[in-house]
Amino acid sequence: MDLRFPTITPLNTPLTNRSTAIGKPPSGASTADATGSAGFSSELSNALKSVSAAQNKSSALQREVQLENPSVSLEDTMLAIQKAQIGFQATLHVRNRMVQAYTDIMNMQV
């Protein structure tokens, strides 16, 4: 997981330079990264895509082992299956925590 933080402008820079730097993303960063508005959703999407790719890879390796492909080892296949299983379990835990947080917020007294 790659986390990027916006650079902080030092306080000892002249006021004109600080005022132009405030609210602007660092060079090379997108607006979504600097404001953090799309950070969580994009990271969640990337994590789900990663879990899906691991499951697809393990399925393909399983199929090759069943077809007795000599270039695919059983050890690599079992390792890919375990990685996909761990990723899926972690995804389920995150989903359950998010649902629980949502229900807690919805049940709060206003």
N, C-alpha and C positions, 0 to 999 in steps of 0.2 A: 504494500500500500504506500503510495507516494503522497505525502502531505506537503503542501506549499503554503508558506505564510508570507503575507505582504511585508515589505521592508518598512522599518520605522524610521521616520525622518528625525535626526537629532535636533534637540532644542536649541543648540548653539548656532544653527544656521540662520541667516537673515530672515526676517519676517516675510519678505516677498517670496523667497524660495520656499518657505514652509507653506504658505497659503496656496501656492500652486501645486504642491505635492499632496496636500490633504485631499482625500477623497478620490484620488486618481490611482489606478493600479500601477504597480511597477512595470517597467518595460518588459514586454514578453509575456505578461500575464493577462488573462481575459478578465472582463468585468465580473463575471460570475465567480471567479476565484477570489477576487479582491473583496467583494461584498459578502461572500459566503452564502448567497441566496440559493445557488444551485449546487453547492458543495455536497450536502448530505444526499440529495436525490441522485446526483451523478455517481457518488461513491457507492450507494446502494445498488444502482443499476449495474455498475461495473462488477460488484461482488456477485450479483445474481448471474451475470454473463459468465463470470469465471467458474461458478459452480456448475452451470449448464455445460460449459466446455469440458470440465472434468468428467461429468457424467457421460457426455457423448464420447469422449476418448476412452473411458473404461468400457463402454458398450462395444465400441469398435474393436478394442483389444480382446474382449470376451469372444466376440464373433470370430476373430482370427484364430484364437486358441481352439475354439470348437471345430473350425475347419482344418485344424492341424497344420497351420502355417509354421514352417520351421524357423522363420525369422523372428517370430514373436515368442518371447519367453513367458513362462507361467509366473515367474517372480515379478516381472514388470506389470503383468496384468493384475496380479493381486495387489500390488502397490497402488496402481491406478484406481482400483475398486475401493480400497481403503481411503484414499484421498477424496474420492467423490463422496463416500459415505460420511466422512468427517465434515466436509464442506456442507453437505445437505443438513446434517444435524445442527451445525452452527447456524445455518439459515433459519431452520425451524425455531431455534432458541431466540434469535433476533426477532422473528415474526411474533412469537408469543409474548416477548417483552413489549413490543410495540403495541400489540392489541391490549395488553394489560394497562399500559400507560394511557392509551386512549380511553378505556373504560373508567380508569381512575379520574381522568380529567372530566369526563362526561358526568360522573357521579358527584362532582364537587358542588357544594352549596354556593350559590352566588350571593 
